[in-house]
């Protein structure tokens, strides 16, 4: 993702951040023996057992990342222009930071 940011592929960095967080949460869900349906990070977090539920700050980060799942990938997601017209470096950096928080949480829930 940092490579995408330095290449100014901000919409790709946002999408890749969502995907990385999704894969981390799905790994956690599978580790806990749960289902991993769909692509919503928010749903994946809400479906975790109560003892594995994160703080509310992580739900907000997940919801922010969920916004990037479709709109960053499809050229007709906006009424005008392409995804690259709508995302900037700040969006990408925030997405990466949010993904890192989700990934670190998932990693911390799985014993090494």
N, C-alpha and C positions, 0 to 999 in steps of 0.2 A: 504493500500500500504506500509506503513512503516513496517508492519509485514512481508510482502513479502521480503522487503529489508533485514531485520534482519535475515530472513530464507534463504537468498541468492537465492531467486527465482526471479532473476532480470528480466528475460523475462516476467514473470507474472506481476511484478510491472509495467513494461512498458506498457503492454497491459491494465492492470487495470487503469492506468493513462489516457490512451486514452479513455477508456470507460467512466470514470467519467467525463472527459471534454465533451465528446459527449452528455451525458445525460444532463449536465448543459446547453449546447447550444441548445439542443432540447427543453428543458423547456423554455428557453428564446424565441425561435422561436414560440412555441405554445402560450406563453404569448402575443406575438405581433401579433398573428393570422396568422402566416405564415406556410408554409409547412415544413416538416422535413424529406425529402427524403434522403436516403443514409446514409453513415457513415463518410464522409469526414468532418473534422472540418473546413478545409479551405473553403470548399464550403458553409457550414452552416454560417460561418462568412461573406463570400462574398454575401450571399443571404439576409443578414439583411438589413432593410431599411437604407437609408443614415444617418439618424439621430442617428442610433444605431451602426454605424460602429466603430470598435475600431481603435487604432493606428496601424501602420505597425508592431510594435514589437509583437503584439498578433498574427498577421497572420503568422509570422515566427514560433512562438511557436506552433501554430496549425499545420503547415506543418510538423514540427518535430514530433509531436505526431501522425500524420496520418501515418508516416512510420512504426509505431508499430502495426497497426490494423491487418494486415495479417501475416506478417513475424514472429511475436512472438508466434503465435498460431499453426502453421502447421509444422509438423516435416519434410516435404519435401520442405519447403520454401527456404532452402539453398542447394547448390549442394552437400555439405558434412556436416555431423553433425546434431545436433538438435539446436533449438533456444537457449537452455541454454548454448551452446558453444560460442555464439556470443554477449551476453549481460553481462555487468558487473555493479558493484555498481554505478559507475559514470553515466552510461546510465540511470539506474533506478532513481537515485536521480534527474537527469536533467528532466526526464519525469514527475516525481512527481511535481517538481517545475513549469514546464510548465503547467501542468494540474491545479495546484493551481491558476496560473495567469488567465487561461481561466475561471475557475469556479468563481473566485472572480469578474471577469469582468461581467459574466452572472448574478451573484447575484446582482451586483450593478445596473444592468439595470432593475431589477424587483423590483418595490416598495414593501416595507414590510408592 
